[in-house]
Amino acid sequence: MRALALSLLPGLLAGCAAIEAPRANKKLRPVPLTSMADLEAYEVADAVDDQLRIWCTAAFEVREEGELLAADDPIVDGRAAAEIERLRQAAETTQGPELASSLRALTVAHEERLAALVAGPKFASKRYVRADRKVAELAFGLRRWRLQR
């Protein structure tokens, strides 16, 4: 009898757990479906953000040493501006207003960070650090948006 009761215990527990799962799912915040255009825009934004972060980190090190950026540096020669334009176009192709506004804000933040890197012969590192922090916060929010979808 005791062996029979022990053998039924896993089935009984599984049955109770099945009842709890729908209740737990109801507590989750409903998230609207994400369009393919939004997902593609996110992928472009993520790639642009990664590339610009690499270029800006290298340029920041050069500027911290008191030197100007070389003419063939991606920040100066137009490659960074092209990436910013890709980000701007991605913001225009989105269908969700939340993502579109986030991408527009990220575009502006990247532009401010690039401007801080190339501004004048004397480098304003505090200005760059503020702009870099803003980019990092917006990029984190963008990744959080993606994880919610």
C-alpha positions as CSV (number, residue, x, y, z in Angstrom):
1,M,0.0,0.0,0.0
2,R,2.8,2.4,0.9
3,A,4.7,1.6,-2.3
4,L,1.5,2.3,-4.3
5,A,1.1,5.7,-2.6
6,L,4.8,6.6,-3.2
7,S,4.4,5.6,-6.9
8,L,1.4,7.9,-7.3
9,L,3.1,10.9,-5.7
10,P,5.0,12.1,-8.8
11,G,1.9,12.0,-10.9
12,L,-0.1,13.9,-8.2
13,L,2.7,16.5,-8.0
14,A,2.8,16.9,-11.8
15,G,-1.0,17.4,-11.9
16,C,-0.8,20.1,-9.3
17,A,2.1,21.9,-11.0
18,A,0.1,21.9,-14.3
19,I,-2.7,23.9,-12.6
20,E,-0.2,26.5,-11.2
21,A,1.5,27.2,-14.5
22,P,-1.4,29.1,-16.2
23,R,-1.9,31.2,-13.0
24,A,1.7,32.1,-13.1
25,N,1.6,33.0,-16.7
26,K,-1.4,35.4,-16.1
27,K,0.8,37.4,-13.9
28,L,3.3,38.2,-16.6
29,R,3.1,41.6,-18.2
30,P,1.4,41.3,-21.7
31,V,3.8,42.3,-24.4
32,P,2.6,43.1,-27.9
33,L,4.0,41.1,-30.8
34,T,7.0,42.5,-32.4
35,S,7.1,43.0,-36.1
36,M,9.9,41.7,-38.4
37,A,10.7,45.3,-39.3
38,D,11.2,46.1,-35.6
39,L,13.4,43.0,-35.1
40,E,15.5,43.9,-38.2
41,A,15.9,47.5,-36.9
42,Y,17.0,46.2,-33.6
43,E,19.6,44.0,-35.2
44,V,21.0,46.9,-37.2
45,A,21.0,49.2,-34.1
46,D,22.8,46.6,-32.1
47,A,25.5,46.1,-34.8
48,V,25.9,49.8,-35.2
49,D,26.2,50.3,-31.5
50,D,28.8,47.6,-31.2
51,Q,30.9,49.0,-34.1
52,L,30.7,52.6,-32.9
53,R,31.7,51.5,-29.3
54,I,34.8,49.8,-30.7
55,W,35.8,52.8,-32.7
56,C,35.0,55.3,-30.0
57,T,37.0,53.4,-27.4
58,A,40.1,53.4,-29.6
59,A,39.6,57.1,-30.4
60,F,39.1,58.0,-26.8
61,E,42.5,56.4,-25.9
62,V,44.2,58.5,-28.6
63,R,42.5,61.7,-27.5
64,E,43.3,61.0,-23.8
65,E,47.0,61.0,-24.8
66,G,46.5,64.5,-26.1
67,E,46.7,63.7,-29.8
68,L,44.4,64.5,-32.6
69,L,42.7,61.6,-34.5
70,A,44.4,60.6,-37.7
71,A,42.7,61.4,-41.1
72,D,42.1,57.6,-41.7
73,D,40.5,57.1,-38.3
74,P,36.9,55.8,-38.7
75,I,35.6,58.6,-36.6
76,V,37.1,61.2,-38.9
77,D,37.0,59.6,-42.4
78,G,33.2,59.2,-42.6
79,R,32.7,55.5,-41.6
80,A,31.2,56.5,-38.3
81,A,28.9,59.0,-40.0
82,A,27.8,56.2,-42.3
83,E,27.0,54.0,-39.3
84,I,25.0,56.8,-37.7
85,E,23.0,57.1,-41.0
86,R,22.3,53.3,-40.9
87,L,21.0,53.8,-37.3
88,R,18.8,56.7,-38.4
89,Q,17.4,54.7,-41.3
90,A,16.7,51.8,-38.9
91,A,14.7,54.1,-36.7
92,E,12.6,55.2,-39.6
93,T,11.7,51.6,-40.6
94,T,10.3,50.6,-37.2
95,Q,6.7,50.1,-36.7
96,G,6.6,50.3,-32.9
97,P,6.7,53.9,-31.5
98,E,8.6,52.8,-28.4
99,L,11.5,51.3,-30.5
100,A,11.5,54.2,-32.9
101,S,11.9,56.8,-30.2
102,S,14.6,54.8,-28.5
103,L,16.5,54.5,-31.8
104,R,16.2,58.2,-32.5
105,A,17.5,59.0,-29.0
106,L,20.4,56.5,-29.5
107,T,21.2,58.2,-32.8
108,V,21.4,61.6,-31.1
109,A,23.5,60.2,-28.3
110,H,26.0,58.6,-30.7
111,E,26.2,61.9,-32.6
112,E,27.0,63.7,-29.4
113,R,29.7,61.2,-28.4
114,L,31.3,61.5,-31.9
115,A,31.2,65.3,-31.6
116,A,32.9,65.2,-28.3
117,L,35.7,63.1,-29.8
118,V,36.5,65.4,-32.7
119,A,35.8,68.8,-31.1
120,G,38.8,71.1,-31.1
121,P,42.5,70.5,-30.3
122,K,41.8,70.3,-26.6
123,F,39.9,67.2,-25.6
124,A,37.0,67.6,-23.2
125,S,37.0,64.1,-21.5
126,K,34.1,65.0,-19.1
127,R,31.9,65.8,-22.1
128,Y,32.9,62.6,-23.8
129,V,32.2,60.5,-20.6
130,R,28.8,62.1,-20.2
131,A,27.9,61.3,-23.8
132,D,29.3,57.8,-23.5
133,R,27.3,57.1,-20.4
134,K,24.1,58.3,-22.2
135,V,24.9,55.9,-25.1
136,A,25.5,53.0,-22.7
137,E,22.2,53.7,-20.9
138,L,20.2,53.8,-24.1
139,A,21.9,50.7,-25.5
140,F,21.1,48.9,-22.2
141,G,17.5,49.9,-22.6
142,L,17.5,48.7,-26.2
143,R,18.8,45.3,-25.1
144,R,16.2,45.1,-22.3
145,W,13.5,45.9,-24.9
146,R,14.7,42.9,-27.0
147,L,14.8,40.5,-24.0
148,Q,11.1,41.4,-23.3
149,R,10.1,40.3,-26.8
